[in-house]
Amino acid sequence: MQQESNIFSERPGELITMGTGTSVGIPIIGCDCEVCTSPNPKNQRGRTSVYVGAPEGGFLIDTPPELRLQLIREGIPWVHAVLYTHSHADHLFGLDDVRISGYRLEKSIMLHCEEIVEQQIRRSYNYAFEEPKYNTHHMARPRLDFQRVTLEPFDLLGLRIQPIRLMHGTLPVLGYRINNIAFCTDVSQIPDESWQHLEGLDYLIIDALRIKPHPTHFNLEQSLEVVEKMKPKRAYFTHISHSLEHEETNANLPDHVELAFDGLSLPLNGVA
């Protein structure tokens, strides 16, 4: 296995918000609004995902289109696995960027997901699963394998993972609880049976798209209602549109609530 220099790290003990933006990213192509043209780096938001530095290696939740840039920015040399929330393009179409991880680790990268997500991955990345028609080199195809996710907890790289059923409009999706951190992106409704998994949190990372209501995402008011009900020690909002300027929005939020930003690091073992 290739050796990496010490500028790279699997970041053990950290959960990092790799991207915090909506499906088109911020800045939006062709938009000259205050947020899209802001010099504040916290207003520049890649598509949403997180990285978890587990005791036995790092893994991602979702693979957004900016994944290569996000991993380079955070100095993360490879990932051992991916958990998926759902199969929309902004959460899926950076998957080929884990190809280098399989090569360096000399193993398949395990993709933990529901059946509907696996079906989409097999269609979108058919070259990874079909025998090539032409001669190709050994790095051309990602080394990927699947592990089915249900709503039962499971162990991954030394951490206990609790899947959480959420609704994204009419689409069932997954959130995940890891220790006392919950990541719940792309959610517009929390089913009754899922609230129990949001109790006693140190950190809640939850979708808050904008101020105006939206049919498939919580808006700011709805996310604040979840925070008030579940009372995590701290809450961070993600999947943020260009209608929410970072500093201005935070100034109007409760002291223990704020917008997340790309590169935010949280400890896995409780509030620092």
C-alpha positions as CSV (number, residue, x, y, z in Angstrom):
1,M,0.0,0.0,0.0
2,Q,1.3,3.5,-0.9
3,Q,2.5,5.6,2.0
4,E,1.1,9.1,2.3
5,S,2.9,12.1,3.7
6,N,2.0,13.4,7.1
7,I,-0.1,16.3,5.7
8,F,-2.9,13.6,5.2
9,S,-4.9,12.1,8.0
10,E,-8.0,10.0,8.5
11,R,-9.0,12.6,11.1
12,P,-9.9,10.1,13.9
13,G,-12.5,11.3,16.4
14,E,-13.9,13.9,14.1
15,L,-17.1,14.4,12.1
16,I,-16.6,17.0,9.3
17,T,-19.3,18.7,7.3
18,M,-17.7,18.3,3.9
19,G,-20.4,20.3,2.0
20,T,-23.4,22.2,3.3
21,G,-25.1,23.5,0.2
22,T,-28.3,22.8,-1.7
23,S,-28.5,20.7,-4.8
24,V,-27.0,23.3,-7.2
25,G,-24.2,24.4,-4.8
26,I,-23.4,27.9,-3.7
27,P,-22.4,30.1,-5.5
28,I,-25.1,29.1,-8.1
29,I,-24.0,29.3,-11.7
30,G,-25.0,32.7,-13.2
31,C,-26.3,34.2,-9.9
32,D,-25.0,37.6,-8.7
33,C,-26.9,37.7,-5.4
34,E,-25.2,38.9,-2.2
35,V,-24.5,35.3,-1.0
36,C,-23.3,33.9,-4.3
37,T,-20.8,36.8,-4.7
38,S,-19.8,36.9,-1.0
39,P,-16.1,36.9,-0.2
40,N,-16.9,35.1,3.1
41,P,-15.8,31.4,2.5
42,K,-18.6,30.3,4.8
43,N,-21.1,31.4,2.2
44,Q,-19.4,29.1,-0.4
45,R,-21.2,25.7,0.0
46,G,-20.5,22.5,-1.8
47,R,-23.2,19.8,-2.1
48,T,-24.0,18.2,1.2
49,S,-22.1,15.3,2.8
50,V,-20.1,14.5,6.0
51,Y,-17.0,12.6,6.7
52,V,-16.5,10.5,9.9
53,G,-13.1,9.6,11.3
54,A,-13.9,6.3,12.9
55,P,-11.5,4.3,15.1
56,E,-10.8,1.8,12.3
57,G,-10.8,4.2,9.3
58,G,-12.8,7.0,7.8
59,F,-16.2,6.8,6.0
60,L,-18.5,9.2,4.2
61,I,-22.2,9.9,4.3
62,D,-23.0,10.5,0.6
63,T,-20.7,11.3,-2.3
64,P,-21.5,14.7,-3.7
65,P,-20.1,16.1,-7.1
66,E,-17.4,18.1,-5.3
67,L,-16.1,15.1,-3.3
68,R,-12.6,15.2,-4.8
69,L,-12.1,18.8,-3.9
70,Q,-13.6,18.3,-0.4
71,L,-11.3,15.4,0.4
72,I,-8.3,17.4,-0.8
73,R,-9.3,20.4,1.2
74,E,-9.5,18.4,4.4
75,G,-6.4,16.4,3.8
76,I,-8.1,13.0,3.8
77,P,-6.2,10.4,1.9
78,W,-8.9,7.8,1.4
79,V,-12.2,6.5,2.7
80,H,-13.0,2.9,3.7
81,A,-16.8,3.0,3.2
82,V,-19.8,5.2,2.2
83,L,-23.2,5.4,3.8
84,Y,-26.0,6.8,1.6
85,T,-29.1,8.8,2.6
86,H,-30.7,8.5,-0.9
87,S,-29.8,8.5,-4.6
88,H,-30.4,12.1,-5.7
89,A,-27.7,13.4,-8.0
90,D,-26.3,15.9,-5.5
91,H,-25.7,13.0,-3.0
92,L,-24.5,10.4,-5.4
93,F,-22.5,11.7,-8.4
94,G,-19.1,12.0,-6.7
95,L,-18.9,8.2,-6.2
96,D,-16.1,7.7,-8.8
97,D,-13.9,9.9,-6.6
98,V,-13.6,6.9,-4.1
99,R,-12.0,4.9,-6.9
100,I,-8.5,6.0,-5.8
101,S,-9.4,4.8,-2.2
102,G,-10.0,1.2,-3.4
103,Y,-6.7,1.3,-5.3
104,R,-4.7,2.6,-2.4
105,L,-6.3,0.4,0.2
106,E,-6.3,-2.6,-2.1
107,K,-9.9,-3.6,-1.3
108,S,-13.4,-2.9,-2.4
109,I,-15.1,0.2,-0.9
110,M,-18.3,-0.9,0.9
111,L,-21.4,1.1,0.0
112,H,-24.0,0.9,2.7
113,C,-27.5,1.7,1.3
114,E,-31.1,0.7,0.8
115,E,-32.0,-1.3,-2.3
116,I,-33.4,1.6,-4.3
117,V,-30.1,3.4,-3.9
118,E,-28.1,0.3,-5.0
119,Q,-30.3,0.0,-8.1
120,Q,-29.5,3.7,-9.0
121,I,-25.8,3.2,-8.4
122,R,-25.7,0.1,-10.6
123,R,-27.4,2.0,-13.4
124,S,-25.4,5.2,-13.1
125,Y,-22.0,3.5,-12.6
126,N,-22.6,0.4,-14.7
127,Y,-18.9,0.3,-15.8
128,A,-18.0,-0.6,-12.2
129,F,-20.1,-3.8,-12.2
130,E,-20.1,-5.1,-15.8
131,E,-17.2,-6.8,-17.5
132,P,-15.4,-4.3,-19.8
133,K,-15.8,-4.8,-23.6
134,Y,-12.3,-3.5,-24.2
135,N,-8.9,-3.9,-22.5
136,T,-8.5,-1.5,-19.6
137,H,-6.0,-0.7,-16.9
138,H,-6.3,-1.8,-13.3
139,M,-7.5,1.6,-12.0
140,A,-10.2,2.2,-14.6
141,R,-13.0,0.6,-12.6
142,P,-14.0,1.4,-9.1
143,R,-13.8,-1.5,-6.6
144,L,-17.2,-1.3,-5.0
145,D,-19.4,-3.7,-3.1
146,F,-22.8,-3.3,-1.3
147,Q,-24.1,-3.8,2.2
148,R,-27.8,-3.5,2.7
149,V,-29.0,-1.0,5.2
150,T,-32.2,-1.6,7.2
151,L,-33.5,0.4,10.1
152,E,-31.6,-1.8,12.5
153,P,-28.3,-0.5,14.0
154,F,-25.0,-1.9,12.8
155,D,-21.3,-1.6,13.4
156,L,-18.9,0.1,11.0
157,L,-15.2,0.7,11.5
158,G,-15.5,0.7,15.3
159,L,-18.7,2.8,15.6
160,R,-22.3,1.9,16.2
161,I,-24.6,3.3,13.4
162,Q,-28.3,3.9,13.9
163,P,-30.2,4.5,10.6
164,I,-33.1,6.9,11.0
165,R,-36.1,6.9,8.6
166,L,-36.9,10.4,7.3
167,M,-39.2,11.6,4.5
168,H,-37.9,13.9,1.7
169,G,-41.3,14.9,0.3
170,T,-42.8,11.6,-0.6
171,L,-39.4,9.8,-0.9
172,P,-38.3,7.7,2.1
173,V,-34.6,8.5,2.9
174,L,-32.2,7.9,5.7
175,G,-30.5,9.9,8.4
176,Y,-27.9,8.4,10.6
177,R,-27.0,8.7,14.3
178,I,-23.4,8.1,15.3
179,N,-22.7,8.2,19.0
180,N,-24.5,11.4,20.1
181,I,-24.4,13.1,16.7
182,A,-27.3,12.8,14.2
183,F,-27.1,13.8,10.5
184,C,-30.5,14.4,8.9
185,T,-30.3,16.0,5.5
186,D,-33.0,16.3,2.8
187,V,-35.9,16.0,5.3
188,S,-39.4,17.5,5.2
189,Q,-41.0,15.1,7.8
190,I,-39.8,13.0,10.7
191,P,-42.0,9.9,11.1
192,D,-43.3,9.2,14.6
193,E,-41.1,6.2,15.1
194,S,-37.9,8.1,14.3
195,W,-38.0,10.8,17.0
196,Q,-36.6,8.4,19.6
197,H,-33.3,8.4,17.7
198,L,-33.0,12.2,18.1
199,E,-33.1,12.2,21.9
200,G,-30.1,13.1,24.1
201,L,-28.0,14.4,21.3
202,D,-24.8,16.4,21.7
203,Y,-25.1,17.6,18.1
204,L,-28.0,17.6,15.6
205,I,-27.1,18.4,12.0
206,I,-30.4,18.9,10.1
207,D,-31.7,20.3,6.8
208,A,-32.8,23.9,6.8
209,L,-33.0,25.0,3.2
210,R,-34.3,28.5,3.4
211,I,-36.9,30.8,5.1
212,K,-39.8,30.2,2.7
213,P,-41.6,26.8,2.9
214,H,-40.5,24.0,0.5
215,P,-42.3,20.8,-0.4
216,T,-39.3,18.5,0.2
217,H,-37.1,20.2,2.8
218,F,-37.5,21.8,6.2
219,N,-37.3,25.5,6.2
220,L,-35.6,27.5,8.9
221,E,-38.7,27.7,11.1
222,Q,-39.4,24.0,10.9
223,S,-35.8,23.1,11.7
224,L,-35.9,25.4,14.8
225,E,-39.1,23.6,15.9
226,V,-37.3,20.2,15.7
227,V,-34.4,21.7,17.8
228,E,-36.8,23.1,20.4
229,K,-38.6,19.7,20.6
230,M,-35.5,17.5,20.9
231,K,-33.2,20.0,22.7
232,P,-29.7,18.9,21.5
233,K,-26.8,20.6,23.2
234,R,-25.9,22.2,19.8
235,A,-27.6,22.2,16.4
236,Y,-26.2,23.0,13.0
237,F,-28.3,23.5,9.8
238,T,-27.2,22.1,6.5
239,H,-28.3,21.8,2.8
240,I,-28.5,25.6,2.8
241,S,-29.6,27.7,-0.1
242,H,-28.3,31.1,-1.2
243,S,-31.2,32.9,0.6
244,L,-29.4,32.4,3.9
245,E,-26.3,34.6,4.4
246,H,-24.0,33.0,7.0
247,E,-23.3,35.8,9.5
248,E,-26.7,37.5,9.2
249,T,-28.6,34.3,9.7
250,N,-26.5,33.2,12.7
251,A,-27.1,36.6,14.4
252,N,-30.8,35.8,14.5
253,L,-30.6,32.2,15.7
254,P,-30.5,31.0,19.3
255,D,-27.1,30.8,20.9
256,H,-26.8,27.0,20.6
257,V,-28.0,26.9,16.9
258,E,-26.1,28.1,13.8
259,L,-25.6,27.4,10.1
260,A,-23.0,24.7,9.4
261,F,-20.2,25.5,6.9
262,D,-17.9,23.5,4.7
263,G,-15.1,22.1,6.8
264,L,-16.8,22.4,10.2
265,S,-15.3,19.7,12.6
266,L,-17.2,18.2,15.5
267,P,-15.9,15.8,18.1
268,L,-17.5,12.3,18.0
269,N,-17.2,12.0,21.8
270,G,-19.3,14.9,22.9
271,V,-19.4,18.6,23.0
272,A,-15.9,20.1,23.1
